[in-house]
Amino acid sequence: MRINLPAIPGRKREARETPDVLEPNASSEADRIEEEVSRRKKRAEESGIRECVMELYYGSLRCYDVWIHNSPESVYPGISGFEYVPRQGVKFTLGTRHYEFHYEEKSQTAFDGEVYRAGMYNVLCDNQRVLKFRVTISCPEEWYDETHRSAGAIEAFIDGPWVEELKNLGAAVKRHEAAARLTQERKAREDPARLEDLKKRFGI
């Protein structure tokens, strides 16, 4: 004998109203963007642009405000419109492009109460931010100098011709400063007053 079971109220409605578990389009878009971000971060890391910016700023540019007056021959002539902004960074023009290096360090307190400092660089090219990265500082405050700072995580990067331009600038600045040092050393060595003093002290 066949028994007809009563239908369960709401069963079909629930089946119809069950939403899709996964939205493939949304997921694939997130994956695509994150993969592209990873690729561009790797490009920035491999280009060495973070280290170049740090070397330019700490090795040379932050001193230009003084060198312009006290040692103008040490200033790379390819840079124009230089401006040092205290506690912020530097601005300058190179060829047809205008650059700004902003660097900031802040004190932070760890969960164990220890205070440490961390830095952040922002690089602007023609008023557009093209690079942002963290700086790791691994020494006590009283020992601060550029040798104790290292490039950290990349927060923003927009590739372009500015990368090679700044890398070329870094190399050119090093060559120029090396030549300027040799000239200064030669002038000091050949200084008439120094030579006269040596002759007197050694009976020459």
C-alpha angles and dihedrals in degrees: 000000000000117000119202110212116213117251117255108244114243096011096117092042092054091051091051094048097049105115124224112275094221134028102213095193095053092048095048091049091053090047092049094051095046092048091051091048090051091049093051093046089053090049090053093047094048093046091062091224094138092057090044092054092047093049093047093050102041098030099046126345099061087058096050094089088066098033092056088067104027104030110014092164088067093059113097106243094216090072119082137174092031117184129177115207110199114240091000113063141251140305126203145152124240115186106312097338129088118214135194126190113196117187127179133176124197135186116240131186120224124218089261092056096255114140118221137165130238131186138212130199126203119187120196126193115193090343094308121112107237102166138027125171141158125247123217116215113197105178140072115277094250090060097051116147136127095273090067096053123085133185114262139184119341112237099177137007132172111183121222146124089295089078095064091037093058092043090052089047091053092053093045092049091052092051092047094049092047090053091046091052092052090050092049092048092049092050091049092048092049095044107136093220091053093048092048091051091051091051092052095046093049101035095245 
